[in-house]
Amino acid sequence: MSEFALEVESLVKVYASRGKSPVRAVDRMSFCVPRGIIFGLLGPNGAGKSTLLRMLTTLTRPTEGTAKILGYDAVKKPLEVRKRISSVIQETAVELFLSVKDNLLTYARFQGLDKAMAARRANALIEECRSPRSSWLTRPCSSSMNSPPGWIPS
């Protein structure tokens, strides 16, 4: 087991578009984050923060370099990475159309739970949160309900 939660080495992401110059969103980024450390990612718009998070969560493949999460390579072992993280990236707009229960079911399936177990756990969490004002549990989520963007190792 790796001593690092994150190991990023020479990570590059280039977006190429027909007829346009390629855009280098992440340029040879390298860093390590030890386990048990709270890590913040700050930078101006266009600095590559969202692209980096998309690579770390296996939603986008890097052009070059490696990213390991809890010792698992994000490209070679994406399912192992997904089993060990939770991610809420604000730009992922699909959550806006789903209820809290639907979001719980979706992320449970991402984590490898079968449908029956996902439903049992989602229902248990919803029951735990029930109150007279809990109609928000079945309405589509607003963007503020999905913030802040980030990811959490399990």
N, C-alpha and C positions, 0 to 999 in steps of 0.2 A: 504494500500500500504506500502510495506517495506521501511525502511529508507536506506537499503543496496542494492547496485547493485548486489553484490555477497555475499553469505553466504555459506561457506564451513565448514562442521563439520565432523571430524573423517573420512575423505574420504580415501578409500582404493581401489586399483585395483590390482588384482592378475591375471596373465595370467598363465593358466595351460596347459601343453602340454603332451600328452601321452608319457611315457617313459623318460620324462625330469623333473627336479625339477621345481616347480612353481616359477615364477618371480613376485616379489612384486614391481610393477612399481610406485605405489603411496602408501605411508605408513602413515595412520592416519593424513592426512593433514587437518588443520583447519585455517581459516582466514575469515575476513569480509572486504569488500571494500564498503565504503559509496558511495551513489549516487554522481555524479558530480566529482569524483576523477579519474585521469588518473593513471592506475595501470600497472606496468610492471612485467613480469614474466621472471626471469633470472635464469640460471643454466647451468651446464655442460651437455654434451651429456649423455643421459641415466638417467637424474635426474627425469624424469616423466612429463616434461612440456607439451609435445604433448599429452600424455595420459590424463593429467588434462584438457587440452583444449577440447579433444574429449569427455570427460565426461560432461564438462560444456555446450557443444553445442549439447548434447544428441545423439552423434554418437556412444558412448560406455557407457554401464551401469556400475556404480561402483559395486565393490564386496560388500562393506559395506559403511556406512556413508550417508550423505546427501549433496546435492548441490542445493542451491536455487539461481535463477537468477531473479532479480526484484520481489522477493517474491514467485516465482513459483518453485516447486520442479522439478528438471530435469528428475527424473524417473517417478513421478506420473503425471506430466503435461507437457510432452515433446512438445506437439504442442503449448501450451501457451508460452513456452520458445522460441521456434523457431520463433514465430510471433514477438518476441521482440528483437531478436538479428540478426546480420549479421555476417557471418563467412567466412574467407578466410584462410584455413589451407594449408600450402605449400605442405604437403605430399599428398593432395587430387589431384591425377594426372589427373582425368577425365577432369578438366578444361583445361588442355593442349590441348585437342582434340576438344574443343568447341570454337566457335567464341565469340567475346565480346557479340554479340546479344544473342547467345545461353546461355551464362553464365547469362546475365541479366534475360532471360526468366526462367531459372532454379531457380535462387534465388528468383525471384518474386513468383514462384509457391510454393517454400519452405515457403514463407511468407503468403501463403494463398490466393493470388490473383487468380482470375479465368483466363483462357487462354486469353480471349479477353482483359481484363484490363491489364494483363501482357504484351501483345503485344503492346497495345497503349502506355504504359509507357516506354517500351524498345525502341520503335520507336521514341518517343519524346526525350528521352535521347540521342539517336544516332544522331538525327537531330541537337540537341543542340551542339554536338561535331563535326559536319561535317566540314571538311576543305578540300582543294585540296590534302592534304596528309593523308586522313583518311582511307586508305585501311586496316589499322590495325583493323578496326571495324568488318571486315568480315573474317579475317584470324584466325586460331587457336592461342590461347594465349601462350606466352612463360612463363616459370616459373617466370621471373622477373615481368611480368604483374600481377601476382597473389600474390606478396609479398608486405608488410611483413606479416607473419602469425599473426593471432590474431582474435579478435571478437569485435564487437561494439554494445552495447545496443542501441536500437532504441529510 
